[in-house]
Amino acid sequence: MPKAVNVRVTSLDSELEFAIQPNTSGKQLFDQVCKTLGIREVWYFGLRFLDSKGQLSWLRLEKKLEDSYVDVNPRKVSAQDIKKEVPLQFKFRVEFFPEDVSEELIEDVTQKLFFLQVKEGIINDDVYCPPETAVLLASYAVQAKFGDYDKDTHKDGYLSNEKLLPKRVLDQHKLDSRQWEERISNWHSEHKNMLKEEAMMEYLKIAQDLEMYGVNYYDIKNKKGSDLWLGVDALGINVYEHEDRLTPKIGFPWSEIRNISFSEKKFIIKPIDRKSPDFNFYVPRVKLNKHILALCMGNHELFIRRRKPDTVEIQQMKTTAKDLRNAKRSEKAQFLREQQARLDAEKQRLELEEKMKKFEEDQKIVQNSLKKTEEGSKELAEKARKAEEETRRLEEIKKQIEEEKKKLEKIAAEDRERLAYEKSVANQRAEAMAAESARKAKEAQELAQQLEDARIKELEKNEEIKRLSEAAARAEEAVAMAEEAAAKAAEEARARAAEEAYQNNNLAEPQYEEGTDAGSSQLIDDETDEVPVTQEIDRVALAERNKRLMEQLKLLGNELIGIRDNSKDTTMDHLHAENVKQGRDKYKTLKQIRQGNTKKRVNDFEQL
C-alpha cells in the first residue's frame, strides 16, 4: 500500500492537516477541506500553492497529487510543479469574486472568509484604499471582532495590538496610535446594535467599490511590445497601462466574449462580434496563459450562472441562511431588550439609592436646623430680655428728660413774670419822672440819666430773656431727639428679633421639598418616554445614516488632508486623487471604457 502523503491546508482562520493517498485527486482534497470547514459555496474557492520557482499557482482539481508534485531541483517538472515538502503546503483562498457580495454571498462562513481575505489585501496594500475609507473599513473590522462599542469595556489602548490600517496610510499622516484609535473608535461607536456578520458584509460592500478589489493582474504585451497589465475580474477583462493599475483603458465584458484560447505565449480572445478582429496579447511565460485561461473560464461560468434562475440547492441555502440570520437578529434583539431591562433596573436602583441618600441628608439638615432653631430661641429670649431692660432704661431716661424739661419751663415762666414786673415798674417811674419834668428841670436831667440807665438794664434783661428762651428751645429739641432715638432703637431690636426667628424657623423645609419633587419628576419622565420615543429616534436615524455617514467621511477626509505629509504620497495616491478630481469611480470608468464597438476597442488596444 502506497505511503500516505501529509498535507497542510491553511485558511485565514484555521489550519488543517490531512494524511491522504498519493492517488488522491485535487478535487477529492478540495472537497475534504470544504467539508471540514463547512463550506458549501465551493465555487468561489481554490487551493493555492507555491511552485518550485516560487510562483503562486492554483491546484488543478482534475489532476492527482502524485502527478503534481516533484522533488526540489528535479530533472523533470510535472504538470503542476508542486514543490515537495513535508507536509505539502496549500492555502485555502478565494479564487473567484462575485459581482455583488450582498446579493451573492449566502452563508456566514463564506462571508467571513471573504472578509478576512479582502481585509488582508487592503492592509497589505495589495488593494489600494484611500485613507478616509481605510478608517471607515477599520471601524467595521473592529465591530466584527469586538461587537458594540462600550466605553467602560473598550478603554484606551484596546486597539493597540490590532493591525487595521495600511502602513502607507500610517506613514503619510502625523498621528500617533492613540489618535488613530480615537478616530476609529468614533466610527466604531456609530455601528451600535450591528451583528458581527452584518459588520463583515458592510465591510465587503464598501471594499467591492475599490478599483483593485477582486482583480487578478497579469503582465502582458500587445503586438507593438508595449508593457501592459491584463486585469481579470467578475465583470470581464480590462487592460491597464503599466504605470496605472487603478484606471483601466480598455474593457471587454464577459457578455462580448465568445471564445478564449492560447497558443504557447499568445493568448487569443474571440469576440461575439464576428466583424471584430481577435483580441490577442502575449505573456512572458506559457504557464501564465494556463492561469489566465482557468481564471477566465471560472469567472465566465459564474457570470452565466448569475443570470440563470437559482438551482434548488441554492434556493435552499438562501432560505436556510436567511432563517439563521433572522434567528441571530431575534437573539440580538432579545439580548438588547434584556440588557436594556438590566440597565433600566440598575438605573432605577441607583436613583432610589440616590433618593434615599438625599432623604437622609435632608433629615440631617432638618435635625440640624431644629437644633439651631432651639439654640436660636434661647438667644432670642436672651435678646428679648435685654431689649426689655434697654426699653426700661430708655423709659427712665425719657422721664428724666421730661422732668428736666418741666424744670426748664418753670424757670422760664418765673423769669418772664419777673421781667414783666420790672418792666412795669420802670414804666411807672418813667411816667412819674416825665410828669415832674416840667416842675423840676434840674431833676429832669438826673431822671433822664436814670431812665437811660434803666433802658440799658432793660436791654440786658431782654438779652437774658432771649438767651433763656433759646436754652429752653434747645432743651425741647434734645428731648424730642431722645424720644425718637429711643423709639427707633426699640423698633430695630424688635425687627432683628423677628427676622432671625423667621429665618431659623424656615431653614430646612424648601431644600427637602425641592429634592423630593425633582426625584419624582425624573421617575415620571423615564416611564413616559421609554419605548415610543426610542423607536422613533432609531427609525429616523436609520433613514438618515448613509447621508450623515458620507458627510462625516468627507469631513474626515478633509481633516486627514490637513495633517498629511504629501512628500510620502505614492503613485497610487496621485492616480486616485486625479480620478477623484475628474469625478471618476470604478463603475463610471468601466462604463466609459466599454463604449464603442468591439472592433474599435481591439484597435485601441493595439495602439497602446
C-alpha positions in Angstrom: 0.0 0.0 0.0 1.4 3.4 -1.0 2.7 5.6 1.8 0.3 8.3 2.8 1.1 12.0 1.9 0.9 14.6 4.7 -0.9 17.7 3.6 -1.3 21.0 5.5 -4.0 23.4 4.4 -4.1 26.9 5.9 -7.2 29.2 5.7 -7.3 32.7 7.2 -8.9 31.5 10.4 -7.7 27.9 10.8 -5.1 25.3 9.9 -5.9 21.7 8.8 -3.7 18.7 8.3 -4.6 15.5 6.4 -2.9 12.2 5.6 -4.0 11.3 2.1 -3.1 8.7 -0.5 -0.9 9.8 -3.4 -3.5 8.9 -5.9 -6.0 11.3 -4.3 -7.2 13.8 -6.9 -7.1 17.6 -6.3 -10.9 17.6 -6.2 -11.0 15.0 -3.5 -8.6 17.0 -1.4 -10.5 20.2 -2.1 -13.9 18.6 -1.2 -12.4 17.2 2.1 -11.2 20.7 3.0 -14.6 22.3 2.2 -16.4 19.7 4.2 -14.1 20.2 7.2 -14.5 24.0 7.1 -18.3 23.7 6.4 -18.1 25.5 3.1 -21.0 24.9 0.7 -20.4 27.8 -1.7 -17.3 25.9 -3.1 -17.3 27.6 -6.5 -15.6 30.7 -5.1 -12.6 29.0 -3.5 -9.5 27.1 -4.6 -6.2 25.7 -3.2 -3.2 27.9 -3.8 0.4 26.8 -3.6 4.0 27.9 -4.4 5.6 26.0 -7.3 9.3 25.1 -7.4 10.1 28.5 -8.8 8.4 30.4 -6.0 5.4 31.4 -8.2 1.8 31.3 -6.9 -0.4 28.8 -8.6 -3.9 27.2 -8.2 -4.3 23.4 -7.8 -5.9 21.8 -10.8 -8.7 19.7 -9.3 -8.8 17.1 -12.1 -5.1 16.1 -11.5 -4.0 13.5 -8.9 -1.5 14.7 -6.3 1.1 12.0 -7.3 1.2 13.6 -10.8 1.5 17.1 -9.4 4.4 17.3 -7.0 8.1 16.9 -7.5 11.3 16.9 -5.5 13.3 20.0 -5.2 15.6 20.6 -8.2 14.1 17.8 -10.3 15.2 16.8 -13.7 11.6 16.9 -15.0 8.9 19.2 -13.8 5.4 17.7 -13.6 2.2 19.3 -14.8 1.6 21.5 -11.8 5.1 21.5 -10.3 4.0 21.4 -6.6 7.1 21.8 -4.5 7.6 18.6 -2.5 7.7 19.4 1.2 6.7 17.6 4.4 3.9 18.2 4.7 2.7 19.6 1.4 1.6 23.2 1.8 -1.7 24.7 0.5 -3.6 27.8 1.2 -7.4 27.8 1.0 -8.3 31.1 -0.6 -11.0 32.9 -2.6 -10.2 32.4 -6.3 -13.3 34.0 -7.9 -15.2 37.0 -6.7 -18.9 37.8 -7.0 -20.3 40.9 -8.8 -22.3 42.0 -5.7 -21.4 40.5 -2.3 -24.7 41.4 -0.7 -26.7 39.5 -3.4 -24.5 36.5 -4.0 -22.7 35.5 -0.8 -25.1 33.3 1.1 -23.6 31.7 4.2 -21.9 33.4 7.1 -18.8 31.2 6.9 -18.3 32.2 3.3 -18.7 35.9 4.1 -16.2 35.6 6.9 -13.5 34.1 4.7 -14.2 36.7 2.0 -13.9 39.4 4.7 -10.6 38.1 6.1 -9.1 37.8 2.7 -10.2 41.3 1.5 -9.1 42.8 4.8 -5.7 41.2 4.4 -5.4 42.6 0.9 -6.3 46.1 1.9 -4.0 46.2 5.0 -1.1 44.7 2.9 -1.8 47.4 0.3 -2.4 44.8 -2.4 -5.7 46.6 -2.9 -5.4 50.4 -2.9 -7.7 52.1 -0.4 -7.8 55.9 0.3 -7.1 56.9 3.9 -10.6 58.0 4.9 -12.2 54.8 3.5 -9.5 52.8 5.3 -10.5 54.3 8.6 -14.2 53.5 7.9 -13.4 49.9 7.0 -11.2 49.6 10.1 -14.2 50.6 12.2 -16.3 47.8 10.7 -13.5 45.3 11.2 -13.4 46.4 14.9 -17.2 45.9 15.1 -16.9 42.5 13.6 -14.3 41.5 16.2 -15.3 43.3 19.4 -19.1 43.9 18.9 -20.8 47.1 20.1 -18.5 49.8 21.4 -18.6 50.2 25.2 -16.6 53.0 26.8 -16.4 51.0 30.1 -15.0 47.9 28.3 -13.1 49.4 25.4 -10.7 51.6 27.3 -7.7 53.5 25.9 -5.4 51.1 24.1 -7.9 48.4 23.2 -6.8 48.6 19.5 -3.1 48.8 20.3 -2.5 45.2 19.1 -4.8 45.3 16.1 -3.5 45.8 12.6 -6.3 47.8 10.9 -4.7 50.3 8.5 -2.2 50.0 5.6 1.3 51.1 6.5 1.1 53.6 3.7 -1.7 55.4 5.5 0.1 55.3 8.8 3.3 56.8 7.3 1.5 59.5 5.4 -0.2 61.1 8.4 1.2 62.8 11.5 -0.9 60.8 14.0 0.2 58.5 16.8 -1.5 55.2 17.6 -3.7 56.9 20.3 -5.0 59.5 17.8 -5.7 56.8 15.1 -7.6 54.7 17.8 -9.7 57.8 18.7 -10.8 58.2 15.1 -11.5 54.5 14.5 -13.4 54.2 17.9 -15.6 57.2 16.9 -16.7 55.3 13.8 -16.9 52.1 15.9 -19.5 53.7 18.2 -21.6 54.5 15.2 -22.2 50.8 14.5 -24.1 50.0 17.7 -26.5 47.0 17.6 -24.9 45.7 14.4 -24.3 42.0 14.2 -20.7 40.9 13.6 -21.9 39.2 10.4 -23.6 42.4 9.3 -20.4 44.4 10.0 -18.4 42.0 7.8 -20.9 42.4 5.0 -20.8 46.2 5.3 -17.0 46.0 5.1 -17.3 44.0 1.9 -20.0 46.2 0.3 -17.6 49.2 0.7 -14.5 47.3 -0.3 -16.0 46.0 -3.5 -16.2 49.5 -4.8 -12.4 49.9 -4.7 -10.8 49.9 -8.1 -8.4 46.9 -7.4 -10.9 44.8 -5.5 -11.2 41.2 -6.9 -8.9 41.9 -9.9 -6.1 39.5 -10.8 -3.3 41.3 -12.7 -1.0 39.7 -15.3 1.9 41.2 -17.1 1.2 41.2 -20.9 2.3 42.8 -24.2 0.5 43.8 -27.4 1.8 43.4 -30.9 3.8 46.7 -30.5 5.5 45.2 -27.5 4.1 47.7 -25.0 4.2 46.6 -21.4 0.6 46.4 -20.1 -1.5 44.8 -17.4 -4.3 42.5 -18.0 -7.0 42.6 -15.3 -9.4 39.7 -14.9 -12.4 40.0 -12.5 -16.1 39.1 -12.1 -17.2 41.8 -14.6 -14.8 41.0 -17.5 -11.4 41.6 -18.9 -9.7 45.0 -18.7 -6.3 46.4 -19.9 -4.2 48.8 -17.9 -1.2 50.9 -18.7 1.9 49.6 -16.9 2.1 52.7 -14.6 -1.6 52.7 -13.6 -3.4 49.7 -12.2 -6.3 51.8 -10.9 -7.7 53.1 -14.1 -8.3 50.6 -17.0 -8.0 52.0 -20.5 -9.9 49.3 -22.5 -12.5 46.8 -21.2 -14.4 43.7 -22.6 -17.3 42.4 -20.5 -17.9 38.7 -20.4 -21.1 39.2 -22.5 -18.9 40.2 -25.5 -16.5 37.3 -25.4 -17.2 34.2 -27.5 -14.1 32.1 -27.1 -10.8 32.1 -25.3 -7.6 30.1 -26.0 -3.9 30.3 -26.1 -1.0 29.0 -28.1 2.3 29.0 -26.3 2.8 32.6 -25.1 0.0 34.0 -27.3 -3.5 34.4 -25.7 -6.5 34.7 -28.1 -9.9 36.1 -27.2 -12.6 35.9 -29.9 -15.4 38.4 -29.6 -19.1 37.7 -30.3 -18.9 40.4 -32.9 -17.6 38.4 -35.8 -16.7 41.6 -37.7 -14.2 42.4 -35.0 -10.7 41.1 -35.1 -9.4 38.8 -32.3 -8.1 40.3 -29.1 -4.6 38.9 -28.9 -1.9 39.5 -26.3 1.4 37.9 -25.2 2.7 36.8 -21.8 6.3 36.2 -20.7 5.7 32.5 -19.6 3.5 29.8 -21.1 2.3 28.8 -17.6 0.7 32.2 -17.1 -1.6 31.5 -20.0 -2.8 28.4 -18.2 -3.7 30.5 -15.2 -5.4 33.2 -17.2 -7.4 30.6 -19.1 -8.6 28.9 -15.9 -9.4 32.2 -14.3 -11.4 33.4 -17.4 -13.3 30.1 -17.6 -14.2 30.2 -13.9 -15.3 33.9 -14.0 -17.3 33.4 -17.2 -19.0 30.3 -15.8 -20.1 32.3 -12.7 -21.2 35.2 -14.9 -23.5 32.9 -16.8 -24.8 31.2 -13.6 -25.8 34.5 -12.1 -28.1 35.2 -15.0 -29.9 31.9 -14.7 -32.6 31.0 -12.1 -31.2 29.6 -8.8 -31.0 25.9 -8.5 -33.0 24.1 -5.8 -29.8 23.7 -3.8 -29.0 27.4 -4.0 -32.6 28.3 -3.1 -32.4 26.0 0.0 -29.1 27.5 1.0 -30.5 31.1 0.8 -33.6 30.1 2.7 -31.5 28.4 5.4 -29.1 31.3 5.6 -32.0 33.8 5.8 -33.6 31.9 8.6 -30.3 31.7 10.5 -29.7 35.5 10.1 -33.3 36.2 11.3 -32.7 33.9 14.3 -29.5 35.8 15.1 -31.2 39.1 14.8 -34.0 37.9 17.1 -31.4 36.7 19.6 -29.6 40.0 19.3 -32.9 41.9 19.8 -33.8 39.7 22.8 -30.3 40.3 24.2 -30.6 44.0 23.7 -34.0 44.1 25.4 -32.7 42.1 28.4 -29.6 44.3 28.5 -31.8 47.4 28.4 -34.0 46.0 31.1 -31.0 45.3 33.3 -29.7 48.8 32.6 -33.1 50.3 33.5 -33.3 48.3 36.7 -29.8 49.3 37.6 -30.6 52.9 36.8 -33.8 52.7 38.9 -31.8 51.2 41.8 -29.2 53.9 41.6 -31.9 56.6 41.5 -33.6 55.0 44.6 -30.3 54.9 46.4 -29.6 58.5 45.5 -33.1 59.5 46.6 -32.7 57.6 49.9 -29.3 59.2 50.4 -30.7 62.7 49.7 -33.6 61.9 52.0 -31.2 61.0 54.8 -29.1 64.1 54.1 -32.3 66.2 54.2 -33.2 64.6 57.5 -29.9 65.5 58.9 -30.4 69.1 57.7 -33.8 69.2 59.3 -32.4 67.9 62.6 -29.5 70.4 62.5 -32.0 73.1 61.6 -34.2 72.2 64.6 -31.2 72.2 66.9 -30.2 75.6 65.6 -33.7 76.8 66.0 -33.8 75.8 69.6 -30.5 77.5 70.2 -31.8 80.5 68.3 -34.9 80.6 70.5 -32.7 80.8 73.6 -30.7 83.5 72.1 -33.9 85.3 71.1 -35.2 85.0 74.6 -32.0 86.5 76.0 -32.1 89.3 73.4 -35.8 90.0 74.3 -34.8 90.2 78.0 -32.0 92.6 77.1 -34.4 94.6 74.9 -36.9 94.9 77.7 -34.2 96.1 80.1 -33.0 98.6 77.4 -36.6 99.7 77.0 -37.0 100.3 80.7 -33.7 102.2 80.8 -34.8 104.4 77.9 -38.2 105.0 79.6 -36.3 106.2 82.7 -34.1 108.4 80.6 -37.3 109.7 78.9 -38.8 110.5 82.3 -35.7 112.3 83.4 -35.7 114.3 80.2 -39.4 115.2 80.8 -38.7 116.3 84.4 -35.8 118.4 83.2 -38.0 119.9 80.6 -40.6 120.9 83.2 -38.0 122.5 85.4 -36.7 124.5 82.5 -40.2 125.6 81.6 -40.9 126.6 85.2 -37.7 128.6 85.3 -38.5 130.3 82.0 -42.0 131.2 83.3 -40.7 132.7 86.5 -38.1 134.8 84.5 -40.9 136.1 82.2 -43.0 137.1 85.2 -40.1 138.9 86.9 -39.1 140.7 83.7 -42.7 141.8 83.1 -42.9 143.1 86.7 -39.6 145.0 86.4 -40.7 146.4 83.1 -44.0 147.7 84.6 -42.1 149.3 87.5 -39.7 151.0 85.1 -42.6 152.4 83.1 -44.3 153.8 86.1 -41.1 155.5 87.1 -40.6 156.9 83.7 -44.1 158.3 83.7 -43.6 159.9 87.2 -40.4 161.4 86.1 -42.0 162.8 82.9 -44.8 164.4 85.0 -42.3 166.0 87.2 -40.0 167.2 84.4 -41.9 170.4 83.9 -41.7 171.1 87.5 -38.2 170.0 88.2 -35.9 170.9 85.4 -32.8 170.2 87.3 -34.1 166.8 88.3 -35.1 166.1 84.7 -31.6 165.6 83.6 -31.0 163.3 86.5 -34.2 161.5 85.8 -33.2 161.2 82.1 -29.9 159.7 83.2 -31.7 157.3 85.4 -34.1 156.5 82.6 -31.1 155.8 80.3 -29.7 153.5 82.8 -33.0 151.8 83.2 -33.2 151.3 79.5 -29.7 149.8 79.4 -30.7 147.4 82.1 -33.9 146.5 80.3 -31.8 145.7 77.2 -29.6 143.5 79.2 -32.7 141.8 80.7 -34.1 141.3 77.2 -30.8 139.6 76.2 -31.0 137.4 79.2 -34.7 136.5 78.4 -33.7 135.7 74.8 -30.8 133.6 76.0 -33.1 131.7 78.3 -35.7 131.2 75.6 -33.1 129.7 73.3 -31.9 127.4 76.0 -35.5 126.2 76.6 -35.9 125.5 72.8 -32.7 123.5 72.7 -33.8 121.6 75.7 -37.2 120.8 73.9 -35.3 119.7 70.8 -33.0 117.4 72.8 -36.0 115.8 74.5 -37.6 115.2 71.1 -34.4 113.6 69.6 -34.0 111.4 72.6 -37.6 110.2 72.3 -37.1 109.5 68.6 -33.8 107.6 69.1 -35.4 105.5 71.9 -38.3 104.6 69.6 -36.0 103.8 66.6 -33.8 101.6 68.8 -36.7 99.7 70.1 -38.2 99.2 66.6 -34.8 97.9 65.2 -34.4 95.5 68.1 -37.9 94.1 67.5 -37.3 93.8 63.7 -34.0 92.0 64.1 -35.5 89.6 66.5 -38.5 88.8 64.2 -36.3 88.3 61.2 -33.9 85.9 62.9 -36.9 83.9 64.2 -38.4 83.7 60.7 -35.1 82.6 59.1 -34.4 79.9 61.7 -37.9 78.5 61.6 -37.9 78.1 57.8 -34.3 77.0 57.0 -34.7 73.3 56.1 -38.2 73.0 54.6 -37.6 74.3 51.0 -34.4 72.2 50.4 -36.2 69.0 51.4 -39.2 69.6 49.2 -37.1 70.6 46.2 -35.1 67.4 46.3 -38.1 65.2 46.6 -40.0 66.9 43.7 -37.0 66.6 41.3 -36.7 62.8 42.1 -40.4 62.2 41.5 -40.4 64.3 38.3 -37.4 62.3 36.9 -39.1 59.0 37.5 -42.2 60.0 35.7 -40.2 61.2 32.6 -38.3 57.9 32.3 -41.5 55.9 32.3 -43.3 58.2 29.8 -40.5 58.3 27.2 -39.3 54.7 27.5 -40.4 52.9 24.3 -42.2 55.1 21.7 -39.6 57.9 21.6 -36.7 55.5 21.3 -38.2 53.6 18.4 -39.0 56.8 16.6 -35.5 58.2 17.1 -34.0 54.9 15.9 -36.2 54.8 12.8 -35.2 58.4 11.8 -31.5 57.7 12.5 -31.5 54.6 10.3 -33.1 56.5 7.5 -30.5 59.3 7.7 -27.4 57.2 8.5 -26.0 56.9 5.0 -26.2 60.6 4.2 -24.7 61.5 7.6 -22.0 58.9 7.1 -21.0 60.3 3.7 -20.8 63.8 5.2 -18.7 62.6 8.1 -16.5 60.7 5.7 -15.9 63.9 3.7 -15.1 65.8 6.9 -12.7 63.1 8.0 -11.0 63.2 4.6 -10.6 67.0 4.9 -9.2 66.6 8.4 -6.7 64.0 7.2 -5.6 66.2 4.4 -4.6 68.9 6.9 -2.3 66.5 8.8 -0.9 64.6 5.7 2.7 64.5 4.7 2.3 65.0 0.9 6.0 64.1 0.4 5.2 60.5 1.2 2.4 60.2 -1.4 2.7 57.2 -3.7 2.0 56.9 -7.4 -1.3 55.3 -6.5 -2.2 58.3 -4.3 -1.7 60.6 -7.2 -3.7 58.5 -9.6 -6.6 58.2 -7.1 -6.5 62.0 -6.5 -6.7 62.6 -10.2 -9.6 60.2 -10.6 -11.5 61.9 -7.8 -10.7 65.3 -9.4 -12.2 64.1 -12.7 -15.2 62.7 -11.0 -14.4 59.1 -11.9 -15.0 56.0 -9.8 -14.7 52.3 -10.5 -18.1 51.9 -12.3 -18.1 55.1 -14.2 -14.7 54.2 -15.6 -15.9 50.7 -16.6 -18.9 52.2 -18.4 -16.7 54.7 -20.2 -14.0 52.2 -21.4 -16.7 49.8 -22.8 -18.3 52.4 -25.0 -18.0 51.9 -28.8 -17.9 48.7 -30.7 -15.6 45.8 -30.0 -13.5 46.4 -33.2 -12.7 49.9 -32.1 -11.6 48.8 -28.7 -9.4 46.0 -30.1 -7.7 48.5 -32.4 -7.3 50.9 -29.5 -5.5 48.1 -27.5 -3.1 47.6 -30.3 -2.2 51.3 -30.3 -1.4 51.4 -26.6 
